[in-house]
Amino acid sequence: MKQSRFTEHQIIKILKEAEAGVPVTDLCRQHGFSRSGFYKWKAKYGGMDASSLKRLKELEEENRKLKQMYADLSLELTVLKDIIEKKL
């Protein structure tokens, strides 16, 4: 996955500037990103503040861990089923 040049906190700060009335073209020129990038950020991070961003990161991490646990248990189940089938 491509690494962004901007952190989530910087993106939220830029979005807050746009909400304050700074034109998007000026923000793009000032910070060096495209208009399409701005609107992608707005779709993903629009309306967020620092606390909700932190919560989003925590939920993403928890989701990653749960998916890993499911994959491990599924693999164990498959192995156990194979062992039982071979014994019978």
N, C-alpha and C positions, 0 to 999 in steps of 0.2 A: 504494500500500500504506500502511496506517495506521501512523504512527510511534508506537512504544511509549513510555510515560512512563518506563520502566525500562530501563537498559542490561542487557546480558547478564550482566555481572559482578554487578549488583545482584540480578538474578533468581537467579543461582547462590547468592548469599549468603542470600537468603530461603529457598531450598530447603534449604540447609545448616541453617538455623535450624529448619525443620520436621523434618529428620532428627534434630536434637538433642532433639526432644520438645516443642517449642512447638506448641500447638494451631493448626490451620489458621485457625479463626475469629479467633483473636487476631492472627495475622499479617495476615489480610485487613483487619481493623479498624485495626491499627497502621500499615500501609503504604498503605492505601487502594486495594485491588483486590478483585475478586470471587473467589468460590471456584472458579468455572468457569475463570477466568484462571489461578488457581494450578495447577489440574489440567492445563491445556493446557501451562503451563510445565514441569510435572513430566514430562509425556510427551515434551516436546522436549529439555529440558536435564537430566533426571534422571540422576544418576550422573556428571555432568561436573564437571571442575575447570577452572581457568584455562588450563592447557596444552592440554587437549582442546578447549576453546572456541576457542583461538587456531588450532589445527589445523583445526577445522571451518570457520572463516572463511577460512583459506588454501585449503582444498579447494573451498569455494564460489566463491571468486575464480578459481581455476584452471578450474573447470567453466564459469564464465561466459565466460572467454577462449576455451576450446576450442569452445564453442557458437558464439561469434562467428566464430572461424576457419572452422568448418564452414559457416556461413551464407555467408561471403564466398566460399569455394571453390565452393560449390554454385551461387552466382550466376554466378561466372566460367565454370563449366562450362556452364551454361545458355546464356550469351551466346555462348560459343565454338561450341556445337552449332548455335545459330541461324545463326551466320555460315557455318559449313560447309554447312548445308542450303541456304542462299541461293546459295552458289557452285555447287552441283551442280544 
